[in-house]
Amino acid sequence: MIRRGRALRAIPTLLRVGVAETVAYRAEFLVWILTTTLPLVMLGLWTSVASEVPFQSGSGKPYSSADFVAYYLSVLIVRNLTGNWVAWQVSEEVRMGAMSMRLLRPLHPFVAYSMSHLAAVPFRSLVALPIAGALLISSGASVLTREPLQLVLLVPSIALAWLITFSLQFTLGALAFFVTKTMALLNLYFLMFSLFSGYLLPQDLLPGWIASAAEVLPFRYTLGVPVELMTHELDGGRVAALMLYQLAWAAVSLAMALWAWRLGVKRYEAVGG
Amino acid sequence: MSAVARYLRIATLQLRISASAGMTYRADFLLEGGLALVSLGLLLLPWIVLFGTGHTMARGWDQASALMVLAYFTGVRAVLEGLISPSLVDLLERIRSGAFDYVLLKPADAQALVSTSRCEPWQIFNLLFAIGLAAYAFVLRGSGPAPEDVALGVVLFGAGLLAMYSLWLLCAAAGFWVVRLDNLTYLLGAIFDVARWPVQVFRGVWRFVFTFVIPVAVMTTFPAKALLGELDAKAALATIGGALVLVVVSRLVWRLAIRNYTSASS
C-alpha cells in the first residue's frame, strides 16, 4: 500500500519529466509524428477512385469521396493521439542494457513509461488539431456523425484505444527479454495493425474473412472503434457492444503487459552492462 | 578500373559480415523472412479490393498498369529495406556513439563504406517477387513487352534506385547536425509509401511535390510506364537526368556534412 502511495506521488514529477523529454527531443518527436503518412496515401487513392462514382463496398454501403476524406482524416486524428513507440523504446533499452537503471527505481516501469508517453499527448493534440480543423472544413464534415451518444463516447473510446495500444506495445517490448532483438516482432505487430485496425482500409471494405477476424482481434479496438464512432451512424446496441469489447481488450492487454514484464524481468541479463 | 574492383570487394565483404551478424539473432532472422511474405500480401490487398469489385483507378490506370507500379514499388522497397535503410540506421548509431571516427580513419571513401555497411538478405525474395508481379501484369494485359521497353524499364529502375539512395544520403547527412534521429528510417519508409500508387492519383500541388520535390514518382510511376511502353523519350531522359542531379547534390551535401562532424566520443 505504501508503495502504491509513493508511485502516485511520483506521477506529477514523471509527467513533468515527460514534457521536458518531449521538448528536448523535439526533432525525434516530430519525425515520429510525420511517419503516419499512410492514411493520406490511402486517402489520395480512394478519393481519386470515388471522384466520379461512389465506391461500392462488399457490404453494399457506398463510399463517396467525402466518406473517404472523413474516414482517413479521423484515422489520422486517432492515430496521432493514441500512437506511441514504447515497444521500440523498451526493447532498445533491454538490448543495450540501459534497463538496469530503470529496475533500480522503486517504481514499476509500466507506470514510468506510460507517464512519459501521456505527457506527450498534449503535444500530439497540437498536431491533431489542425487535422481536425481540416476535417471540419473539408467535404468530410458532411458525413461526420451528429449522434450525441457517439460524440460523448468518443473521448473514453480514444482513452481506451490509447491504453490498449500502450499495453500491447509494452508487451512486445517486454518480449525483448526473451529474444533480445525484436525488430521483426514490431514489424509483425504493425502489419497486423494495418490490416485489422482499419488503418489501411475501412473494415467494411475488407474481404469477408479478414473483417470477421478483425472483430475478435485487439487491433480494431486501438483505432477502428473511435474512428467509426466519428464517421458511421451506429445503432445503440452496436455502440454498446463495441465499447464493451474495447473495455475487455483494455483489461486483457493490461494484464498481458504486466505478466509479460514479470516473466521477462526474471531473465534479464543486463547486456552491455 | 582497379578502384571500382576494390570498392566492390569491400562492399561484398561488408555485406557478408552483416548477413552473418543478422543470423546470430535467430528468432528475429526467421521471423523477418516470414514477415516479408505477409507484407507483400498486405501491399496487394487494396489493389485486390479495388479491382476485385470491378472499379478502375481514375485517369487511365487499369488493373495491369496499376499492378506494374506496385511491382516497381516492391522492387525499390526491397532494395530500400534490404540495403539502404539498414545502413542508414547503422550510420546514425555510429554518429551518435562516435564510432564514425573509425570509418573516417579507414583508407577508403567514407560514403562508400557507410552505404554498404548493413543488409537484410531476405529482401532478395521481395526483389524476385517484384519481377513475378511485373510478369503477371503482362499476363493480365495479354501481350508481352517489346525488348527496348524492357531495357528502358531496367535502366529507369536503376535511376529510381539512385534517386532513392541520394534522398537517403541527404537525410543521413542531417544526422550530423541533429544527433538523435534514429527513427529517420521510418520517415523515409513512410514517405516512400506514396509511391505505391501512380502519381496521377494525387491532385494539384501534391502531384507536383511527389514528382519534383520528393521525387517518388520517378521511382515507380515513370519506370512502370516505360516498361509498359507508354513513356515518351523526353520524360525518360528527364527521369535519368533528375536522378543524376540528385546523386551529385547528395554527394556535395555529404562532403559538407562530414566536414562538420565533431566526434561524439570522449
Interface residues (C-beta under 8 A of the other chain):
Chain A: Y25 A27 E28 V31 W32 L34 T35 T36 T37 L38 V41 M42 G44 L45 S48 V49 S51 E52 F55 Q56 S57 G58 W85 V179 T180 K181 T182 M183 A184 L185 N187 L188 L191 S194 L195 L200 L201 L205 L206 P207
Chain B: Y25 A27 D28 F29 L31 E32 L35 V38 S39 L42 L45 P46 I48 V49 L50 T53 H55 M57 A58 R59 V178 R180 L181 D182 N183 L184 Y186 L187 G189 A190 I191 D193 V194 R196 W197 Q200 V201 F202 R203 W206
